[in-house]
Amino acid sequence: MRGNWDFVSRWMETKPKQVEHGIKAIHQKGQFCEEWWGKRWMEIIESYHLGERLARGKRYARTGQVIEINFMPGKIKASVQGSQHNPYQVEISVKIWTKKEWDLFFTFIKSDPLLLSQMISGKLTPDLEKKLYSRGINLFPVKYTDFTTDCSCPDWSNPCKHVAAVFFLITEYLDKNPLILFEMRGKDQSEIIENLLPTNSEKELIPTKSVVNSKECPLSVERFWESDQDIQDPIYYTKQMEFDALLIHQMGSFPLWQANDDFFGWWESLYQQNSRKVIEEIEK
């Protein structure tokens, strides 16, 4: 850990070089998030008392000084343009869950259909953090030692303003795709979804519709195209999808989505419109 050298940082502060295609925060004013998990993440970052570095990091995030961010299990790497010619390399590591913690997590989520469906659709219930904590699992970092941050800049303070800028952008990404929280804990999103979906042995336990005995209704080439008077026309039951754009949520947000429109909101709206049209056609 570097010491708290805010006064040295202010003395060393110089104007950063402009970045032509940097990642600018969508939220140019106010908070960087709307969902509870994004706010919780930001609350934790602000609790580390980064002082003036937090304010400068916020400016860096909003002016597009961050060039790229790469998420990977247990680690986040980023490039941030400062006052020097070459961008600084930022690395943030988060304490990953043990195999026991992951097993407990998957067992718990799969035991609750509501939690499972919300998780797969990219939503987290407000009480999830408490429920996991009661099982010995920390959803969010509870202390600064759960983080390891490093930056190639000459600033003696750690985390510096470059790390703080990345923290702010992570908050925006989390707000749109909370599965990043679990990716930081050690598994990529495809692994998480794969573990949440039922296994072959679990599928066998799901009751299936009874099949008509083939001996009672033998198939016949001669009578294959003849209608059976006893068979009624099929009845269709239609309803709006419970979770819109489920597949899109499973795939996660488009990397570094920077449009003003909410990525998942746009897809959900499209799914809702098309679902209504399909239902209207069926019910005519």
C-alpha positions in Angstrom: 0.0 0.0 0.0 1.3 3.5 -0.8 0.7 6.1 1.8 -1.9 8.8 1.7 -0.1 11.5 -0.3 -3.0 13.7 -1.5 -1.0 16.9 -1.0 1.8 15.6 -3.2 -0.7 14.4 -5.8 -2.2 17.9 -6.0 1.3 19.4 -6.4 2.1 17.0 -9.2 -1.2 17.5 -10.9 -0.9 18.4 -14.6 -3.4 18.6 -17.4 -3.9 15.1 -19.0 -3.4 14.6 -22.7 -6.7 14.5 -24.6 -8.0 11.2 -25.9 -9.8 11.2 -29.2 -11.8 7.9 -28.7 -11.8 7.4 -25.0 -14.6 5.8 -23.0 -16.7 8.6 -21.6 -19.1 8.0 -18.8 -22.7 8.1 -19.8 -23.6 9.9 -16.6 -22.0 13.3 -17.1 -23.8 14.7 -14.0 -24.9 13.3 -10.7 -24.6 9.6 -9.8 -23.0 7.0 -12.1 -25.7 4.4 -11.4 -29.4 3.8 -10.9 -29.7 0.2 -9.7 -29.1 -0.8 -6.1 -26.1 -2.9 -6.8 -24.4 -0.1 -8.6 -25.1 2.3 -5.8 -23.8 -0.3 -3.3 -20.5 -0.7 -5.3 -20.1 3.1 -5.3 -20.9 3.3 -1.6 -18.0 0.9 -0.9 -15.6 2.8 -3.1 -16.5 6.1 -1.4 -16.0 4.5 2.0 -12.2 4.2 1.3 -11.8 7.9 1.7 -9.8 8.6 -1.5 -10.2 12.3 -1.0 -9.3 14.6 -3.9 -8.3 11.5 -6.0 -11.9 10.5 -6.2 -13.0 13.9 -7.6 -10.1 13.8 -10.2 -11.0 10.2 -11.1 -14.5 11.3 -11.7 -13.4 14.0 -14.1 -11.2 11.5 -15.9 -14.1 9.1 -16.3 -16.4 11.8 -17.7 -13.9 13.4 -20.1 -12.9 10.0 -21.7 -9.4 9.6 -20.3 -9.9 5.8 -19.9 -8.9 4.2 -23.2 -10.0 0.6 -22.6 -11.3 -1.7 -19.8 -11.0 -5.5 -19.9 -13.0 -7.7 -17.5 -11.7 -11.1 -16.6 -12.3 -13.6 -13.8 -10.9 -12.0 -10.6 -9.2 -9.1 -12.4 -9.9 -5.9 -14.3 -7.2 -4.3 -16.5 -7.5 -0.8 -18.0 -5.5 1.8 -19.9 -5.8 5.4 -18.7 -4.3 8.4 -20.5 -2.6 10.8 -18.1 -0.2 13.7 -18.7 2.6 11.5 -20.1 2.8 10.3 -23.7 2.1 6.7 -22.9 -1.1 5.6 -21.2 -0.9 4.3 -17.6 -1.7 0.6 -17.0 -4.2 0.0 -14.3 -4.9 -3.4 -12.7 -7.6 -4.1 -10.1 -7.8 -7.6 -8.6 -10.7 -8.7 -6.5 -10.6 -11.6 -4.0 -12.1 -14.6 -5.8 -14.5 -17.0 -4.2 -13.4 -20.5 -3.2 -14.9 -23.6 -4.8 -16.9 -24.1 -1.6 -18.3 -20.6 -1.9 -19.2 -21.0 -5.5 -20.9 -24.4 -4.8 -22.9 -22.8 -2.0 -23.8 -19.9 -4.3 -25.1 -22.0 -7.2 -27.0 -24.4 -4.8 -28.7 -21.4 -3.1 -29.7 -19.6 -6.4 -31.0 -22.8 -8.0 -33.1 -23.6 -5.0 -35.2 -20.4 -5.5 -36.9 -20.2 -8.9 -37.5 -16.5 -8.6 -33.9 -15.7 -7.7 -32.7 -18.0 -10.5 -34.9 -16.4 -13.2 -33.9 -12.9 -12.1 -30.2 -13.8 -12.0 -30.3 -15.3 -15.6 -32.2 -12.2 -16.8 -29.6 -9.9 -15.3 -31.4 -8.7 -12.2 -30.5 -8.9 -8.5 -33.0 -8.8 -5.6 -32.3 -6.1 -3.0 -32.0 -8.8 -0.2 -29.5 -11.0 -2.1 -26.5 -9.5 -0.4 -27.9 -10.3 3.1 -29.0 -13.8 2.1 -25.5 -14.6 0.7 -23.8 -13.0 3.7 -25.9 -15.3 6.1 -24.4 -18.2 4.2 -20.8 -17.0 4.6 -20.5 -15.4 1.1 -19.6 -11.7 0.6 -21.2 -10.5 -2.6 -19.4 -7.1 -2.4 -15.9 -6.4 -1.1 -16.3 -5.7 2.6 -12.9 -4.1 3.2 -10.2 -2.6 1.2 -8.0 -5.6 1.5 -10.5 -7.5 -0.7 -9.0 -5.3 -3.4 -5.6 -5.1 -4.9 -5.0 -2.0 -7.1 -2.0 -1.0 -9.0 -1.1 1.7 -11.6 2.0 2.4 -13.6 1.8 6.1 -12.9 4.4 7.9 -10.7 1.8 9.0 -8.2 2.7 7.7 -4.7 -0.9 7.4 -3.6 -2.8 4.1 -4.1 -5.4 4.0 -5.4 -4.6 7.0 -7.6 -6.9 9.1 -9.8 -6.4 6.7 -12.7 -7.7 3.8 -10.6 -10.5 5.9 -9.3 -11.6 6.7 -12.9 -11.8 3.0 -13.7 -13.8 2.5 -10.5 -16.4 5.0 -11.7 -16.8 3.3 -15.1 -17.0 -0.1 -13.5 -20.0 1.3 -11.6 -21.8 2.1 -14.9 -21.0 -1.3 -16.3 -22.3 -3.0 -13.2 -25.5 -1.0 -13.3 -26.2 -2.4 -16.7 -24.8 -5.9 -16.2 -24.6 -7.1 -12.5 -23.1 -10.4 -13.6 -19.8 -8.6 -13.7 -19.9 -8.7 -9.9 -19.7 -12.5 -10.1 -17.1 -12.4 -12.9 -14.9 -10.4 -10.6 -15.3 -13.2 -8.1 -13.6 -15.7 -10.4 -15.9 -17.1 -13.2 -16.7 -15.6 -16.6 -20.4 -15.0 -17.4 -20.7 -18.1 -19.7 -19.6 -20.3 -16.8 -22.0 -18.6 -14.4 -25.0 -19.1 -16.8 -23.9 -22.7 -17.5 -23.8 -23.5 -13.8 -27.2 -22.0 -13.2 -29.0 -23.9 -16.0 -30.2 -27.4 -15.1 -27.9 -30.3 -15.7 -29.0 -33.5 -17.6 -29.6 -35.3 -14.3 -31.8 -32.4 -13.1 -33.7 -32.3 -16.4 -34.6 -36.0 -15.9 -36.4 -35.1 -12.7 -38.7 -32.6 -14.5 -42.0 -34.3 -15.2 -42.9 -34.7 -18.9 -46.2 -35.0 -20.6 -47.5 -38.5 -20.9 -47.1 -40.0 -24.4 -49.9 -42.0 -26.0 -49.2 -45.7 -26.1 -48.1 -46.6 -29.6 -49.9 -50.0 -29.4 -53.2 -48.2 -28.9 -52.7 -45.9 -31.9 -50.4 -47.6 -34.3 -48.9 -45.6 -37.1 -50.0 -46.5 -40.6 -48.6 -45.4 -43.9 -52.0 -45.9 -45.6 -53.9 -43.8 -43.0 -51.2 -41.3 -42.2 -52.9 -38.3 -44.0 -56.4 -39.2 -42.8 -57.9 -37.0 -40.1 -59.0 -38.5 -36.8 -62.5 -37.3 -35.9 -61.8 -37.6 -32.2 -58.9 -35.3 -32.3 -59.8 -31.7 -31.4 -58.2 -28.6 -32.8 -55.3 -27.5 -30.7 -55.9 -24.8 -28.1 -53.3 -22.1 -27.7 -52.8 -20.2 -24.5 -50.9 -17.0 -25.0 -49.4 -14.5 -22.6 -46.8 -11.9 -22.5 -43.2 -13.1 -21.7 -42.4 -12.9 -18.0 -38.8 -11.8 -18.7 -38.2 -9.8 -21.9 -34.9 -10.3 -23.8 -33.8 -13.2 -21.6 -31.2 -14.4 -24.2 -29.8 -10.9 -24.5 -29.5 -10.7 -20.7 -27.7 -14.1 -20.7 -25.1 -12.8 -23.2 -24.5 -9.7 -21.2 -24.2 -6.1 -22.2 -22.5 -5.2 -25.5 -18.8 -4.5 -24.6 -18.2 -0.8 -23.7 -21.8 0.2 -24.7 -21.7 4.0 -24.7 -25.1 5.0 -26.4 -27.5 7.2 -24.5 -30.2 4.5 -24.7 -30.1 1.8 -22.0 -28.8 -1.4 -23.8 -31.1 -3.9 -22.0 -34.0 -1.5 -22.0 -33.8 -1.1 -25.7 -33.9 -4.8 -26.3 -36.7 -5.3 -23.7 -38.8 -2.7 -25.5 -38.2 -4.5 -28.8 -39.2 -7.9 -27.3 -42.3 -6.4 -25.7 -43.5 -4.9 -29.0 -42.9 -8.0 -31.0 -44.5 -10.2 -28.3 -47.7 -8.1 -28.5 -47.8 -8.4 -32.3 -47.4 -12.2 -32.2 -50.1 -12.6 -29.5 -52.4 -10.3 -31.5 -51.9 -12.5 -34.7 -52.5 -15.7 -32.8 -55.6 -14.5 -31.1 -57.2 -13.2 -34.3 
